[in-house]
Amino acid sequence: MNLQRRDLAASQDKRVGQHDRATGKGAREPGAHRDGGAMVILFHLFGGQVRRFSDLERLIPGITQKMLAQQLRHLEEDGIVTRTVYHQVPPKVDYRLTDWGQALCPALDAILKWAERREDFPSAASSVRA
């Protein structure tokens, strides 16, 4: 993962989990991932990265186990992430993007390029600093 992806993922990390705590459980539309938390997970899985649950938990500060599990479950239900269970002691489970999930990479790279241009727009840059 390049530095820009890490920076965007870190900025998204601060907001992970706030939506569910504010609204509680509710119906979820297919493909509707709450509050950017899924985006942070995707950034950590791009490029063929395979991560264990504990790796993702460590990489995403402030996320609860419950929120991470919910996000991963939703991403799996939507066919974006695949979960592999290894039957061993202790149990091992890892997560990776499906081909469909990896196809999101160009769209998120475009978002990164857009975010990098923020300083080109003085009104946007000054609103963050204020």
N, C-alpha and C positions, 0 to 999 in steps of 0.2 A: 504494500500500500504506500502510495507516495505521501509526501508531507501535507499537501493540500487536502487530501482525503482525511488524513488524521485530524487536521485543524477543524474541518467541517464536522467530522464525527464528534470531536470534543465539544464543539459548540452545541450540537444537538443533544449530547449526553446530559446536559444540565436540565433539559426539559423532559427527559424520559420518565414516564410514570405519573406525571401530574394529572393527566386527563382521567385515568381510571380512579384515582383517589377522589377527584372532584365529583365524578358522576356515578361512581359505583358500577355494578354490572349492568349490561344492557345488550340489546340486539346489535349485531355487527353485520354490516353489509359486506358481501364478498369483496375483497380487495381494499377495504377501508382499514388502514393501519393507523392506530391512534398516535397522535402527537409526535410523530417523527421518530419514535423509538425503533420502529422497524428499519428506518433508513440507517440508523447507526449500526444496527446488526448487519445490514447488507454491506456497508462499507468494510466491516471487519471480515466479511466472507468473500469479497471480490477477488478475482485473480486466482480462483481455484483453491483459496484458503479453506482448510478443514479445521474447525474449532470444536473443542469440547465445551460443554455447558459452563464449566468452571473457568475456562479461558475467556469466554464472552463476559461472564460475570466480572472478572478481574479487569477486562479491557473497557468496560462501560461503568464508570464510577456513578454511584448513586442509584443504580437500578436494583430493584428488589428481585429476589428469586422468583416470586410470583409473577411480576411483570415480565421478566425475561422469558419465563416458561410460556406465558400467554402469547407474547409476541412471536416466539418460535413456533408455537402451535398454529397460530393464524397464518404465518408464512408457509408452514407446511401444508395446511389445508388449501391454500391458494396455489400450491404447486411451485412456489418460489424457492423453498428450502427443502432439502431431503434430510431425514434423520436416519442414522444408521446405528443399530443396537448390536453390540458385540456381546455374545453370551459367554461371559467370563466372570471371575471373581477377583477383584471387585468389578461390578458392571461398568461397561464403557459405552458411552453414547457420543456420537459426534454429528456435526451439522455442516452441510455444504450447500452451495447454490446449485439448483438444477440448471439445465441449459436455458430454460425459460427465465429463471432468476438472473443468470449471467447476462441475458439479453438486455437487462436493465442498465448495464454498465454505461453504454453510450449516453443514455438519458441523464444519469447521475453525473457523468463527466461534464455534460453540458451545464448542469446546475452549478458544479464547481467553478467552471469558467465564468459563469454569470456572477457568482459570489466574489470571485477574484477581481471583477471589474467594479466593485462597490466604490472604491476610492475615486473612480472616474466620474462619480456622480456626487458632488459635494453635499447635496441635501441628504442623501442616504448615509454618507459617511459621518456627517455631523450629528445626525439623530442618534447614532449609536454611542457617540462620545458624550452626549449631553446627559 
